[in-house]
Amino acid sequence: MDPRPRLQFSHVGLYVSDTDAIVRFYTEVMGFFVTDRGMLNGSSITFLSQNPSEHHQIVFISSPEAEGSAKVLNQMSFRLDSLATLLEFAKRLDGEKVTDLEPVIHGNAWSLYFRDPAGNRVEVFTDSDWYIEQPIKEPLDFSLSEDEIRRQTQAFCERQPGFKPIEEWQAEMQVLMQARSAER
């Protein structure tokens, strides 16, 4: 049996200098839908998707430095199948030449961010059972048990705006996306 994790490419985050223009292009021309937007660390963040089962497939992060720069990649994101697999993956990074390890709770997912040996930002994550308005980024303690992480995450999510089971959010997004597609 192959001990390597089964990563599934999920989404990409890009720095942009003109968020309004890029969001207009990706919604009106490319057919994406804005699923959430907000501020995090002084930057506006817009999440877009064409799939009601995916909270986001593209993330645009405002950055004045992005204009005319070749450095537009914010992160590459890979999905794992479970929280247990994510916790095991974190152990695999011990001794590797990665930096900026940052485990976080997004509410709708548990993530581990790090920079690969070339300095590229990578996110490895797994989905949770809940939806809350995004962006959210709370520290996560990987030394806790899987059950304790789930309990703490659910309690945190229940206190946040927009809290609902992920299946309910996905059903709402499917109706919204179908209605908007019919308008076109």
C-alpha positions as CSV (number, residue, x, y, z in Angstrom):
1,M,0.0,0.0,0.0
2,D,1.3,3.5,-0.9
3,P,1.8,5.5,2.3
4,R,1.6,8.9,0.4
5,P,-1.6,10.9,0.9
6,R,-4.2,11.1,-1.8
7,L,-4.3,14.8,-2.5
8,Q,-7.0,16.2,-4.8
9,F,-6.4,19.6,-6.3
10,S,-9.1,22.0,-5.0
11,H,-8.6,25.7,-5.7
12,V,-6.2,28.5,-6.4
13,G,-5.8,31.8,-4.7
14,L,-4.6,34.8,-6.7
15,Y,-3.5,38.3,-5.8
16,V,-5.2,41.0,-7.9
17,S,-4.8,44.8,-8.0
18,D,-8.4,45.5,-9.2
19,T,-10.8,43.2,-7.4
20,D,-13.9,44.7,-8.9
21,A,-12.7,44.3,-12.5
22,I,-11.6,40.7,-12.0
23,V,-14.7,39.7,-10.1
24,R,-16.9,41.2,-12.8
25,F,-14.9,39.4,-15.5
26,Y,-15.1,36.0,-13.8
27,T,-18.8,36.4,-12.9
28,E,-20.2,38.0,-16.1
29,V,-17.8,36.4,-18.7
30,M,-16.6,33.2,-17.1
31,G,-19.9,32.3,-15.4
32,F,-18.6,32.0,-11.8
33,F,-20.7,33.0,-8.7
34,V,-19.6,35.0,-5.7
35,T,-20.1,32.7,-2.7
36,D,-18.6,34.9,0.0
37,R,-16.6,38.0,0.4
38,G,-15.0,39.9,3.3
39,M,-11.8,41.4,4.8
40,L,-8.9,39.5,6.3
41,N,-5.6,41.0,7.4
42,G,-6.4,44.2,5.6
43,S,-7.1,42.6,2.2
44,S,-10.5,42.1,0.6
45,I,-11.1,38.5,-0.3
46,T,-13.7,37.2,-2.8
47,F,-14.6,33.6,-3.1
48,L,-16.0,32.3,-6.5
49,S,-17.4,28.9,-7.6
50,Q,-19.4,27.3,-10.3
51,N,-20.1,24.2,-8.3
52,P,-22.5,24.3,-5.3
53,S,-20.6,21.5,-3.6
54,E,-17.4,23.7,-3.7
55,H,-17.4,26.8,-1.5
56,H,-14.8,28.2,-3.8
57,Q,-12.7,27.2,-6.8
58,I,-11.0,30.6,-7.2
59,V,-10.1,33.1,-4.4
60,F,-9.1,36.7,-5.3
61,I,-7.1,38.6,-2.7
62,S,-6.6,42.3,-3.1
63,S,-3.0,43.4,-3.3
64,P,-1.8,46.7,-4.9
65,E,1.6,45.0,-5.5
66,A,0.0,42.5,-7.9
67,E,-0.3,45.1,-10.7
68,G,2.4,44.4,-13.3
69,S,3.9,41.7,-11.1
70,A,4.7,38.1,-12.0
71,K,4.0,37.2,-8.4
72,V,0.3,36.7,-8.4
73,L,-0.1,33.2,-6.8
74,N,-1.4,33.3,-3.3
75,Q,-1.6,29.6,-2.8
76,M,-2.2,26.1,-4.2
77,S,-4.8,24.2,-2.3
78,F,-5.2,20.4,-2.0
79,R,-8.1,18.5,-0.4
80,L,-7.7,15.4,1.8
81,D,-10.4,13.0,2.6
82,S,-10.7,13.4,6.4
83,L,-9.5,15.3,9.4
84,A,-7.6,12.2,10.5
85,T,-5.7,12.2,7.2
86,L,-4.9,15.9,7.6
87,L,-3.5,15.3,11.1
88,E,-1.3,12.4,9.7
89,F,-0.2,14.6,6.8
90,A,1.0,17.3,9.3
91,K,3.3,14.6,10.8
92,R,4.8,13.9,7.4
93,L,6.1,17.5,7.2
94,D,8.3,16.9,10.3
95,G,11.9,17.1,9.1
96,E,10.9,18.5,5.6
97,K,12.2,21.8,4.3
98,V,9.0,23.7,4.7
99,T,8.4,26.9,6.6
100,D,5.5,29.0,8.0
101,L,3.5,26.0,9.2
102,E,0.1,27.4,10.2
103,P,-2.8,25.1,11.1
104,V,-6.1,26.9,11.1
105,I,-9.9,26.5,11.3
106,H,-11.9,28.2,8.6
107,G,-15.2,26.8,9.9
108,N,-16.1,25.1,6.7
109,A,-12.6,23.4,6.7
110,W,-9.5,22.6,8.7
111,S,-6.3,23.7,6.9
112,L,-2.6,23.5,7.2
113,Y,-0.7,26.2,5.4
114,F,3.0,26.1,4.7
115,R,5.7,27.2,2.2
116,D,7.2,24.5,0.1
117,P,11.0,24.3,-0.3
118,A,10.8,26.8,-3.2
119,G,8.8,29.3,-1.1
120,N,5.4,28.6,-2.7
121,R,2.4,28.8,-0.3
122,V,0.5,25.5,-0.1
123,E,-2.7,24.7,1.7
124,V,-3.7,21.1,2.5
125,F,-7.2,20.9,4.0
126,T,-10.3,18.8,4.6
127,D,-13.9,19.9,4.7
128,S,-15.9,20.2,7.9
129,D,-19.6,19.6,8.4
130,W,-20.5,23.2,8.8
131,Y,-20.7,26.5,6.9
132,I,-20.0,29.9,8.3
133,E,-19.5,33.2,6.5
134,Q,-16.0,33.6,5.1
135,P,-13.3,34.6,5.5
136,I,-12.5,33.2,8.9
137,K,-9.1,32.1,10.1
138,E,-8.7,30.9,13.6
139,P,-5.6,29.0,15.1
140,L,-5.9,25.3,15.3
141,D,-4.0,23.1,17.8
142,F,-3.0,19.9,16.0
143,S,-1.9,18.3,19.3
144,L,-5.6,17.9,20.2
145,S,-7.4,14.7,19.4
146,E,-9.6,14.5,16.3
147,D,-12.7,14.4,18.5
148,E,-11.7,17.4,20.5
149,I,-10.9,19.4,17.3
150,R,-14.3,18.6,16.0
151,R,-16.0,19.6,19.3
152,Q,-14.1,22.9,19.5
153,T,-14.7,23.7,15.8
154,Q,-18.5,23.0,16.0
155,A,-18.8,25.2,19.2
156,F,-16.8,28.0,17.4
157,C,-18.9,27.7,14.3
158,E,-22.2,27.8,16.2
159,R,-21.3,31.3,17.5
160,Q,-20.5,32.7,14.0
161,P,-22.7,34.5,11.5
162,G,-24.4,32.3,8.9
163,F,-23.8,29.0,10.8
164,K,-25.6,26.1,9.2
165,P,-24.9,22.5,8.2
166,I,-22.8,22.4,5.0
167,E,-25.5,20.4,3.2
168,E,-28.0,23.2,3.7
169,W,-25.5,25.8,2.4
170,Q,-24.8,23.6,-0.7
171,A,-28.5,23.2,-1.4
172,E,-29.0,27.0,-1.2
173,M,-26.1,27.6,-3.5
174,Q,-27.4,25.1,-6.0
175,V,-30.8,26.9,-6.2
176,L,-29.0,30.3,-6.5
177,M,-26.6,29.1,-9.2
178,Q,-29.4,27.5,-11.2
179,A,-31.6,30.6,-11.0
180,R,-28.7,32.9,-12.1
181,S,-27.8,30.5,-15.0
182,A,-31.4,30.5,-16.2
183,E,-31.3,34.4,-16.3
184,R,-28.4,34.3,-18.7
